[in-house]
């Protein structure tokens, strides 16, 4: 089978530093090739338009025009919208967090999301796909209810590089709390900074702060002022791994995530994670995450989330045995469920089923 992987045109594949979707595309490509399939990655970087995601998505039909493959595999609903308008078939990996907001939720955050017109092309990007991969059950239900896909919809776990993200030689410094992710308001890093104020704990935040990579510079300043926080910016992967080995715990207070690759990386490195319930890919039943419900960013919920993060961070600071137990449970969950070989098998089964439904006709002849 020949698979064409379509990048977003924002960062290189593999990424030099931050880039969750780009890293996912690369890890999947490596796993597909290891399984004996031919893979071509198409990802022309458009320096002029990297701040304009819609312009890049609109270029998707042009990006694949001169390529051939049995399966066109994309990773952005917006790309699917423009491919669908041209009648080009594709299989979509759904990554946007929008699907995780449940229908019937009347919070301010949901209303802003539901009513903005820009979400509807994403809906059609999923609806027109020949096949859709959902990464969590919550996301699958959101796509089913709101996207109403015409093609096949399957739940396939995402993966994590458990070789690169492996435990260090110590349990880390219990006074260092690590945050990993783009520095933008949806991640709510300022709540983590506020939670650590007045304690002997310090947040070290790794992730892009520049607009071109999704960051919000003004928000980075707000995070710095929120409490004891070091905003480190984007770091190479090797340095990120070192930060994981140095810290005692990881915090991820995001108000909306599809998966949260940074959380999987932390768990693979055997670090306990204090996470909002937006992170549903690994549940408390597996003993690897500490959740807080609900996660909508209303003022009252922000206050309770701050208190929750503070209490859990202090508890983990003082209980090395609990940090070790949670770290081991997280590592075991990553090895059991989230290997890239297993993720590739799930994708390949869907690809073959879609091709069979098409009578074997390639998507890009």
N, C-alpha and C positions, 0 to 999 in steps of 0.2 A: 504494500500500500504506500502511495506517495502522499505525504501530508504537507500542506502549505500552512505555516504558522505566520499569522499576520500580527506584527507589532503595532504599537500605538504611535510610533514616530516621534516620541518625546525624548526617550533615553536609549542608549545602546543596549543590545542584548548579546551577552549578559551585561548587566549594569556594573559600573565600576564601584558604586556605593549603593545608596538607597534606590529602590525600584522594585516594589513587591510584585507587580504584574510582570515586569520584564524578567525578574528572577524566576517566576513561575513558568513563563514561556521557555526559558532556557533549560530549567530542570526537566520539564516535560519533553522537550526536544531531545535531551540526552537520554531519557528513559525510552522514548520511542525508538531511537536509533539502536539502543542496547537490545531492544526487542526485535530488531531486524528490519525496521521500516525506514524508508527514505524520507528525510525531512528537509524542507527548505524554509529558512526564516527570511521573511520580507519585512524590513523595518527601516526604510529610508528616513533619516533624521532631517526634519525640516526646522532649521535654526530660526527662520523668520517667523514661523507660526507656532513655535513650541508653547507659547502662552495662550493659544487659541485652540482648545481641544475640538471644538466643533469644526473648524477648518480642516484639522487633521483627519477627523472622522469622515468628512465629506470627500476627502481624497482617497478613501479606501478602494472604490471601484478602479480608479486609475492605478493604484499601487499594485493591484493583482492582474491588470489587463494583459500583460505579456507573460504570465506564468501559467503553469499547468500542474494539476494534481488531482488525485482522487477525492481528497477532502480539503476544503478550505476551513481552517480552524481559527476563529477570531476570539478576542478577549475584551471587547467593548460593545455594549448594546448600541451605542450611537453609530459605530461602524456598520452594524447589522442593518440599521435603518436605511442607510444610504446604499448598501449592497442590495437590500430588498427592493428598493425603488428601481434598481436596474435589473431585477430578476436574477441576481447572482446567488446561488444557494450557498449555505454556510452552516457550520456547527458553532454555537456560541458557548463559551465559558462565561457565566454571569458573575461579574465581580462587584458591581455597584452595591452600595449599602442600602439604596432606596427600597429594595425588595423586602428588607427586614422590618419595615414599618407596617404593622398589621392593619388591614381594612377595619374600620370601625373605631380606631384609635382617634380620639378627638383632641389630642394635645396640640399645642400651638406648633410644635415642631412638625407634627404630621400634616397639619393643615397647610403650612408653608410648602411642604414637599408636594402634597397631593395636588395643590392648586396651581403650582407653577407649570406653565405650558411646556417647558423644556423637558419635563419627565416623559411626556407622551411619545416622543420619538424613541426613547429607551424601551417603552412598552412594546412598540411595534418592532423594534430590533429583536426582542425575544419572541414575539408572536410569529414573525415571518421565518424564523430559523428552522432548518430541517431537523436540527437536534439542539437541545439545550442541556448543559451540565450545571446543576446546582451544587454548591459546596456544603450547605447545611440544610437541615430539614426546615428550619424557619425560612430560609431563602427559597427553598423549593415551594413551600406553601404560598409565599408571596408572589412568585412567578406564576403559579397555577391560578391563583385568584385574580391577580391584576394583569398579568401578561397574557393569559389565556393562549399559550403556545399551540400552534397548529402541528408542530413537529413533535418528536419524542423528547420527553423530559426525564432526566435521570439524576439521581443523587450520587455523586462521586466525591469522596473525601479529597481535600487538597493534600499537598505533601510538604515535607520539610527535609532539608539536607542534614540528616542525623550524623553524618561524618564530619562535616564542617562545624556544625553546632553540636558539640559534644561537651560533657562535663569537664571542668578544669580540675586542677589538683587540690583545690581547697573548697571550703564552703562559702568563700567570699567574705567581704566586709559587711557585717550586719547593719552598719550605719549608712551604707550607700544604697540608694534606691535608683534603679535605672528605668528610664522611659525610652521607648523606641517608636519612632513614627514621624511623619511629616508634621511640622509645627503649624497647625491651623486650628481654628476654634472648635471644629467638630470633635477633635481629640480631647479637648478639655484638660490640657496639661496644667492650666492655671489652678484647677481644683486640687491636683496633686501637690503643687507647690504650696498652696494655702494649707493643705492638710499637714504638711511637715513643718509649718511655721511654729516656732517655740519648742521644737524638739532638737535632739542632736543628730537627726537624720538629714540627709541631703539628696536632692534629686539631680541626677545627671541625665540630660535629655539629648538623645541622638536622633537627628533627622533633619531634612532640608528646611531651611527658613526662607529661601528665595522664591519669588513668585513663579519663575519658570519651572520649578520642580514641585509646585503645589503649595509652597509655604506662604505664610503671611507675615512679613517683617514686623508690622505693627503689633500683631498678636505675640510674636516672639518677645517683644519688649514687655508686654503685659505678663507673660509667663515669668520673665526674669524678676519682675517686681512683685510677684505673688508670694514669694517665700524663698527658702534656701535652695536655689536652682542654678545649675550650670547648663546653659544651652550650648552644646558642643557643635551643632550643625551636622552636616552629612559627613560620615566617616567611611573609609574603605572597609570592606567586609572583615578583613583580618583584625582591624582595630575594634570593630563591633563585637567580635567574638571575645576579644580581650576584656572589653567593658563588661560583658556578661560574666566572665570568669571572676572579675573583680567585685561585682556587686553582690549584695546579700539577697536581693529580691527585685522583682520587676513590677511596675504598675502600669495599667492600661485603662484609663477612665473614659474611653471614647463613648460618645452617645449613639454611634451607629457604625457597625462594621459588617462586612460580609463574613470574613473569617478572622482576620487579624493575624497575618503571617508572623509579625513580630512576637506575638504570644507563643506561637508554635516554636519559633526559634528559641525563645527563652526556656520553654518546657524541655526542648531537646537538650539544652545545656544544663538541665537539672536545677533550674532556678524557680522558686515559688513565685506565683503571679497573683497580684491583687487586681482583679479585672471587673469591669462593669458587665452586666448581663448581656450587653451587645455581643459579647464573645460567646457564641453558642456552640462552636465546633467541638469543644471538649467540655463536658459537664462536670458538676461537682460530684456526680456519682463515681467518676473516675479518680477522685481525690486529688486532682491536679490544679484546680482553679478555685479561687475565692470569688464569689459573685456578689453583686449588689443589685437588688431589684427595687423599683424599676429604674430605667436609665434616662428617661426623657429630661431634657435640661431646663426644667422649671426651677425657679429660685429655691423653693422649698426642698426639691430633690437635690439641688446642688449642695445645700447645707448638710443634708443627711449623708450625701456621698462623701463630702469632706470629712465628716466625723467617722464614717466607716473606714475610709482609707487610713486616717490617723490611727484608729484603734487597731486595725489589722497590721499596719506597719510596725507599731510598737510591740504588738504581740509577737510578730515574727522576729523582730530585733532581739527580744529577750528569750526566745525559745529556739535554740539551735537544733534540737531534736526534731521539732516541727518543720523547720526549714528543710532539713535533710529528708524527712519523710515525704513532704510535698514535692521536693525536687526529684526524688526517685520515682514517685508515682507519675509525674509529668514525663520524665524520660521514658518510662515503660510504655506509657500511652502513645508516645510518638513512634517508638519502635514497632508497636503492635499494629497501629492503624494507619500511619501516615508515611510509609515508605513510598518513594516515587515509582518504584516498580509496580506496586499495587495500584497507585493512582493511574499510571499509564494503562494498565489492564482494563480498568473501568472505562477510560476514554476510548480505547481501541474497540471494546465491545459495542459501545454506542456508535462509533464510526462505521463499523461493519453492518450494524443493524440499519443505519440510515442508507448506506450504499445498497444493501439488499432491497430496501423499500423503493429505491430508485432504479431497480433492475440492473444494478452494477454500473450505471452511467456515472462517470466522474463529474465532480462539481465544476472543475476548471478543465475542460477538454482541450 
